[in-house]
């Protein structure tokens, strides 16, 4: 789990880890900032689960925010600062990261620095970096790699005119093509499956069936265009490259929506908590099982593909929850965030092994100034969880 903790009157970047499914946690404190610090993302290598990357920022009070990227090759035991050298001495931030699923060496980092913003690329696990400058300056918020045949890299954000910008590269970022036909708004998330690309922004969901050449608004039927989370259920085995599968979208304040098999419009599902949705997951083991967490409203579950939802965990603590599910077990779920202990909100997790019917809560830290911003699960061992 990636985020920040508060100790000795300072915020610190931190990664928290459990190896027994959330019963006990250890915190690895990293960079300290007297004003602020925080994690933006954590990613575990699918090729080598002992390799983890964590990006974020800190401010030591000098008035200049600094980007940081850390790498661990021993499952979080020790961490090495692998921040690109051109970001270390200037005002900068690291906002998102993506790993190539076919190798643990290739890392792509969304970053900003004085006079430059774009994607930094490392092909040697962060030992060296290249600025992968796009044709136009833009502030990146999302990056995604296609692990299929194309191996394409997509980056989304805002340009100098505060307009949506999305770029595609098929050579690790050396050359870029701007994708601008039909896109609007600030990128929040990108999903890629071959030629099928979905981009969620604060003005809607956009879909391309030809690798980003043309996007079309894909939010017909959604009563809100502020899309905060999207989840993808892969098509059945043997489907053609880029097959549509099923897309779920969580819209701020207006509920939950579903589109199947490249349908023309979305169907509103049975969940309208009336607040922002901080997290949603769909276990690979059962595409009809959906978990979502509305802000300050606990966890809701559907077992029928979103037709109806039941609240399986009431609101906990003073912030939203971040969910992670075991892809091989539809009933195994962790909700990381705040829990109530003796009427006090503290950092912790709620863990269920039976689909949310019963929960076990574990305190991670005892102060109410610590927050969760991300959570990741070791794909080879569900009992190993990282919290930031």
N, C-alpha and C positions, 0 to 999 in steps of 0.2 A: 504494500500500500504506500503510495507516494503522497507527501504533503509537507506540513510544517508542525513543529512542536514549540512550546514556549517554556524556557527554563532560564533561570538567572536573569530575568527581565530582558531576555533577548529571544527573538524568533530564530529558529534554526531549520534549515532544510533537513529532512529526515526520511528514512525508509524504515518501515516496520514490517516484521516478518514473523510468521508462525509456522511451525513444522508439525503441529498436532491438530490441525483443523480449527485453530482459533482459541484453544484452551489457554495457551500461554503465548506471550509476545516478547520479542526483543526489538529494541529501537537502536538504529544506527544513526547517530547524529552527524550531520555533515556540516556544511557551511553555516556560520552564524551571522545574523544581521541585527544591528541594534534597532532598526526601524522595521524591516520586513524581510521575509524569506518565504519561499513556497515551492512546492513541486508542481510541475505541469504534466508530467507523464512518466509512466514506467512501462517497460516492454521486456518480455522474456523471449529469448531466442528459441524458436521451435526446433532448430537443428541441434542446439546445445543448451538445455534448460538451466545449466549452471551459470550461463552468461546472461546478465541482466544490465539494462541501461536505465538511467534515471535522469531526467532533465528538469530544470527549474531556474530559480533566480534568487539573489539575495541583495540586500542594501545595508552596508555597514555604517550608514550614517553620514557618508561623505557626499550624499546627494546624487550618487551615480549607481544605478542598478546594474548588476553584473550577471551575465548568463553563466550557467554551470551545467555540464554534462558529466555524469559519473558512470563508470563501468565496473562491474564485479564479475569475476570469472570463477568464484567459489561460492555461488549461491547466496551472495550477500554478506559473506564473512568479512571481506575487506573490499574497499572501494578505491578506485583510482580516478583522479580528475583527468578526463580526456576532452575537456572543452577545447574547441578550435582556438588556436593561438591568436587569430585575428579578432577574437571576441573578448579576450581576457582583460585588456587594459582600457576598454572603452565602455560607454553606456551601451548595454546590450541586454537581450533576453533570449531564452530558448523556450519556445511555446509548444512544440509538439515533436514527436519523433516516430520513425517507422523503421522496421527491420525487414530485410529480405528473408522470406521464410525458407529459402533454399540454402542459405548460408548464414553463419553467425558473424561474419566479418563485415558485411555491408550495412552501413547505418546512414540514415538520412535524417537531418535535423532542421526543423523550421527555426530560423533565428533572425534576429535583427541586431544591427550594430550601427555606429555612427557612419552615415554616408552609404550604408549598404544593407540590404535586406533580401533574403532568399533562402535557398536550400543549401546546406553544407553537406557534402558527401564524403564518407570515409569508406575505403575498401579494405582497410586493415584494422578493424575494430577500434578505431579512434586514434590510432598512433599518428596518422597524418590526415589532413583535411584539404578539400578543394572547395572553393566557392563556386557553386553551380548557378551562375548568374542567369536570370531569366531575361527575355528581351526587354522587359519594362520593370522598373522598380515596383515592388509590391510587398506588403506585409503579410507573411504567411501565417495561417491559423490551422491548416490541416494538410496532411501528407499521407499518401497511400501507395502501396506497391501491389501490382498485380502479380500474384504468384503463379499464374497460368502461362499460357504459351507466349503472350506478348511481352511479359516482364516489364510492362510500362510503369512509369512513375508519374503520379499526379500530385499537384500542389495547388492549394486554393487559399485565397485571401483577398486583400483590398489593395487597389493601386493608389497613386497619388491623388486621384480625383475622388477617392472614397467609393469607388465602384468595384463590383465583383471582378476578380481576376482568377483565372484558372489556367494552368499550364501543364503540358504533357511532354515527357521525354521518354525515348526508347533506347537511350544510350547512357543511362545512369546520370542524367542531368547535364551532359556536355552540351547538348543542343535541345532547345525547347520550342514547342509550338503553342501559341496562345489559343485557348479554347474560349471563345467569346460569343458564339452564336447561341442566343437564347438564355444566357445566364444573368442573374441579378442577385444582389445582396451579398452579405458577408458569409463566407464559407464556415460551416460549423463541423461538418463531418463528410467523409468521402468513402464510398464503398465501391469496390471494383471486382468484377468477375468477367475476365476476358474483354469482349467488346461492350459489355453492359456496365455502365457507370452511373451511379446515383450520387448526387451532391445535395446535401442539406444546407440551407442557408436561413438567415433570419427573415427571408421573404418567401420561403417555400422549398419544395423538393423538386429537383430538376433531374431529368433522366436522358441518357444517351444510349443508343443501341449500336453506335458505330465508333466506339472508342473515343468519344468526346468531340467528334467533328461537329455535330449538331446536338444541342440540348433542347428539350421541350419541357415546359412546366408540367410537373407530374403531381400536382397537389389538388386536382379537381376533386371535390367532395370533402376536402379538409376545411373546417370552419375557421381555422387560424393558419396564418402563414409563418408564424415564428416556430420553426421546427428545431427542437433541442437535441433529440436523439433519434437515430435510426438503427434498426437491426435487420440482419439479412439471414434468411434461411435458404441454404443452398438447394439447387434443384436435385432431383433424384440421380442416383449413380447412372452414368452412361448418357446423360443429357448432353446436348451440343455445347461447345464452348460459348460462354456468354449467355446461357439460358437464364431466364428471368428469376426463377425461384419465387420467394415471397419476401416482401419488404414490409416492415412495421415502422411507423413513425409516431413519435410522441410530440404533441404540439402544446406549447405553453398555454396553460389555463383552459384549454379546450378539449383535452382528452387524447384518445389513442385511436390510430387508424391503421388499416391494412390494405395492401394491394397484392394480388396474386397473379402470377403468370403473365406479366406485362399488361395487365388490364388497363383500360383507359381511365378509370377513376378509382378513388379510394373509398373504402367502406368504414364508416365510423363504428368502432367497437364499444363494448359495454363498460367503458371506464371514463368518467369525467370528474376527477377529484377537485376541479376548480382551482388548481394551482400548478406551478411549474413541475415538470417531471425531471428528476435529477438523474435517473438511471433506469435502463431496461435491459433484460437479458432473455434470450430464447435458447435453452439447452439444445445442443445438437442431438441428444438422445430422444427428444420428443418435440417436434416443431409446433405442436398444439399447446405446449406448456409455455406460458409467458409470465415473467415476473417484472413488475415495474414499481418504482419508488417515487411517489409524488413528494414534493418538498414539505417537510414537517408532518407527513401523513403516513409514515410507515411503509409497508410493503403490501401490494395487491397481487393476486395470483389468478391466472386463467388456465383451465385445463381443457378448454374447447376452442383453442385458436383465437381467443379474444371475444367470443360471443358474449361472455359474461365474466365478471371478475368478483372475487371475494377478498376482503381485507384479511390477511393472515398475520400481520404484525401492526400494532397500533403505533401512532407517532412516538418517536423516541428522540429525546434531547433537543438541541437548539439548532440543528442544521439538517440538510438532506442526507440521505443514505446512498452509498455506492454499492452496486450489486456485482457479484461474480458467482457463476454457477459451474458445476462440474459438467463438461460437455458430454461425458459418458453416463451421467446419472441425473435424471430429471428432478430428483428429490433433494439433491445436495446443493445448499445455497448459503452464501455469506452476505450479510448486509453490514457494511463497514461505515462508521460515522460516529454519531453520538448516542449514548445510552444514558438512562437515568439510574443513578445509584444514590439511594438515600435522599431523593428529591433533588440531587445535583446532576447537571449534565456533564458527562466526561467522555473522552474518546474511548471507543470500544467497538466490539462487533457483536452481532447477533447471528447465530449459526443454527441452521436446521438441517436435519438429515432425513426428514420425512415430508418434504414439500411444503414446509411452512406451518404444519399443524402444531409442532412444538418447537420451541427455540431455547437455546442456551446462550446467555449473554456473558461476555468476558470483558473486563476493563483492561484497557491498554495503558492509558495515562490518567492521572488523577486531577489534572487541571482543566478548567473550562476554556482556556485560551488556545487549545490545540484542536486542529481541524483535519478532517480527511478530505483529500482531493482526488485520489485515484486508488484503485486496487487491481491486482493482477494475480493470476493463479498459475502455478507451475504446471505446464501441460502434461508432464510425466508423473506428477505426484500431487493430488489434490490437497493433501495436508500441508503443503508448502505454499504459503500465501504471503504476498508482499503488499504492504500498506504504506502510502505516502501521505 
